[in-house]
Amino acid sequence: MKILKIIAGLVVASAITSCSMNDEPLQRNLANQIVGTYKGTLTSSITQVVVPATAEIIATSNYTIQVHCYGADIDTTLVLELYLDGNMMRVCFTGDDFKKEYGHSMSANYPMMGNMMGNDDNWNIWEQHMSYDHNSTDKHYGYFDMNAKMFNYTFDFKDMPIDYSRHFIGKR
């Protein structure tokens, strides 16, 4: 009988310590799924010349990354937010960069990344972002292919004498 009481006490103690008193929904760490170094190439929209390049991805939060892309003739850094879309991790500008690119701020009615574990009416996180924060003509510049471990991104340079872009594709 004494052993039964000890076992029952251990079961109750285990149940109490495993319960979370926090009712906040868990947020998945999207950034940790894609951090790392991606080796690849950059292709110029003007000359079509392909040069070796590297993109280093670091997490700045669970759903925000910093991209540092560099090669022989480029060295640029930007911050992007992450959005799930099937086996893709889509990216979009943040804060002032978002407003500069799209001419408006992100929706105040849509909480950033929402409930990461749920889905509103079976929408994925990317569809929610597109619906709440974008017009149909808004352009997006890249994504991570989670299956292939590839990063694909187009860097647009609009403040130059001639607008041009550099397209990066690299593998982790």
C-alpha positions as CSV (number, residue, x, y, z in Angstrom):
1,M,0.0,0.0,0.0
2,K,2.8,2.4,0.9
3,I,4.4,1.8,-2.6
4,L,1.1,2.6,-4.3
5,K,0.8,5.9,-2.4
6,I,4.4,6.8,-3.4
7,I,3.7,6.0,-7.1
8,A,0.4,8.0,-7.0
9,G,2.3,10.9,-5.4
10,L,4.9,10.8,-8.2
11,V,2.2,10.7,-10.9
12,V,0.4,13.7,-9.4
13,A,3.7,15.7,-9.0
14,S,4.7,14.8,-12.5
15,A,1.3,16.0,-13.8
16,I,1.6,19.3,-11.9
17,T,5.1,20.1,-13.1
18,S,4.2,19.3,-16.7
19,C,1.2,21.6,-16.8
20,S,1.8,25.1,-18.2
21,M,0.0,27.9,-16.4
22,N,0.6,30.1,-19.4
23,D,-2.4,30.4,-21.7
24,E,-0.6,32.2,-24.4
25,P,-0.4,30.3,-27.7
26,L,3.1,28.9,-28.6
27,Q,4.8,30.5,-31.4
28,R,7.0,28.3,-33.7
29,N,10.5,29.5,-34.2
30,L,10.4,30.0,-38.0
31,A,13.8,31.7,-38.1
32,N,15.7,28.8,-36.7
33,Q,14.5,26.6,-39.5
34,I,16.4,28.7,-42.1
35,V,19.4,30.3,-40.4
36,G,22.8,29.5,-41.9
37,T,25.0,30.3,-44.8
38,Y,23.8,29.9,-48.3
39,K,26.4,29.7,-51.1
40,G,25.2,30.5,-54.6
41,T,25.3,33.1,-57.4
42,L,24.0,36.6,-58.2
43,T,22.8,37.4,-61.7
44,S,22.5,41.0,-62.9
45,S,19.3,42.0,-64.6
46,I,21.3,44.3,-66.9
47,T,24.3,42.3,-68.0
48,Q,23.1,38.7,-67.1
49,V,26.6,38.2,-65.7
50,V,26.6,35.5,-63.0
51,V,29.0,35.9,-60.0
52,P,29.6,33.8,-56.9
53,A,27.9,35.2,-53.8
54,T,27.0,34.2,-50.2
55,A,23.9,35.0,-48.1
56,E,24.3,34.7,-44.3
57,I,20.9,34.4,-42.5
58,I,20.7,35.2,-38.8
59,A,17.6,35.2,-36.6
60,T,16.6,38.5,-35.0
61,S,13.4,37.0,-33.5
62,N,11.2,33.9,-34.0
63,Y,9.9,35.2,-37.3
64,T,12.4,37.9,-38.4
65,I,15.7,37.4,-40.0
66,Q,18.7,39.5,-41.1
67,V,20.0,38.7,-44.6
68,H,23.6,39.7,-45.4
69,C,24.4,39.1,-49.0
70,Y,27.9,39.7,-50.4
71,G,30.1,38.9,-53.3
72,A,32.8,40.5,-55.4
73,D,30.7,43.5,-56.3
74,I,27.8,43.5,-53.7
75,D,27.5,43.9,-49.9
76,T,24.0,44.5,-48.7
77,T,22.0,43.7,-45.6
78,L,18.3,43.8,-45.0
79,V,15.7,42.6,-42.4
80,L,12.8,40.4,-43.5
81,E,9.8,38.8,-41.8
82,L,9.0,35.1,-42.4
83,Y,5.6,33.6,-43.4
84,L,4.8,29.9,-43.8
85,D,3.4,28.9,-47.2
86,G,3.4,25.1,-47.5
87,N,7.1,24.0,-47.9
88,M,8.1,27.5,-48.7
89,M,9.0,30.2,-46.2
90,R,8.1,33.5,-47.8
91,V,9.7,36.8,-46.9
92,C,8.5,40.4,-46.7
93,F,9.9,43.7,-45.7
94,T,9.5,45.1,-42.2
95,G,8.6,48.5,-40.7
96,D,9.8,51.5,-42.7
97,D,11.2,49.3,-45.5
98,F,7.6,47.9,-45.9
99,K,6.1,51.4,-46.0
100,K,8.8,52.6,-48.5
101,E,8.2,49.6,-50.8
102,Y,4.4,49.5,-50.7
103,G,3.4,53.0,-49.9
104,H,1.4,52.0,-46.8
105,S,1.9,50.5,-43.4
106,M,1.1,47.0,-42.3
107,S,-2.4,46.4,-41.1
108,A,-2.9,47.2,-37.4
109,N,-5.9,44.8,-37.4
110,Y,-3.7,41.7,-38.1
111,P,-1.5,40.7,-35.2
112,M,2.0,39.9,-36.4
113,M,2.2,36.2,-37.3
114,G,-1.2,35.6,-35.5
115,N,-1.6,32.4,-33.7
116,M,1.3,30.4,-35.2
117,M,-0.2,27.1,-34.2
118,G,-3.6,27.7,-35.7
119,N,-5.1,28.8,-39.0
120,D,-7.9,31.2,-39.7
121,D,-10.5,29.4,-41.9
122,N,-7.7,27.1,-43.2
123,W,-5.6,30.0,-44.5
124,N,-1.9,29.6,-44.2
125,I,0.2,32.4,-42.6
126,W,1.3,33.7,-46.1
127,E,-2.3,34.0,-47.3
128,Q,-3.2,35.9,-44.1
129,H,-0.4,38.3,-44.7
130,M,-1.3,38.9,-48.3
131,S,-4.9,39.4,-47.5
132,Y,-4.4,41.8,-44.5
133,D,-1.3,43.7,-45.6
134,H,-1.1,43.8,-49.4
135,N,-2.7,45.0,-52.6
136,S,-2.9,42.6,-55.5
137,T,-0.1,44.5,-57.4
138,D,2.4,44.4,-54.5
139,K,5.6,42.5,-55.5
140,H,7.5,40.1,-53.3
141,Y,11.1,39.3,-53.8
142,G,12.0,35.9,-52.4
143,Y,11.5,32.8,-50.4
144,F,13.2,29.8,-48.8
145,D,12.4,26.4,-50.3
146,M,12.4,24.3,-47.1
147,N,12.7,20.9,-48.9
148,A,15.7,21.9,-51.1
149,K,17.3,24.1,-48.5
150,M,17.5,26.9,-51.1
151,F,17.2,30.7,-50.7
152,N,15.9,32.6,-53.7
153,Y,15.8,36.4,-53.6
154,T,15.9,39.4,-55.9
155,F,17.6,42.5,-54.6
156,D,16.0,45.6,-56.3
157,F,18.2,48.7,-56.6
158,K,15.9,51.6,-57.4
159,D,18.0,54.6,-56.2
160,M,20.7,54.2,-58.9
161,P,21.0,56.1,-62.2
162,I,19.4,53.0,-63.8
163,D,17.0,50.7,-61.9
164,Y,18.3,47.2,-61.9
165,S,18.2,44.0,-59.8
166,R,20.5,41.2,-58.7
167,H,18.9,37.8,-58.4
168,F,20.5,35.5,-55.7
169,I,20.0,31.7,-55.6
170,G,21.9,29.7,-53.1
171,K,21.9,26.4,-51.1
172,R,22.6,25.9,-47.4
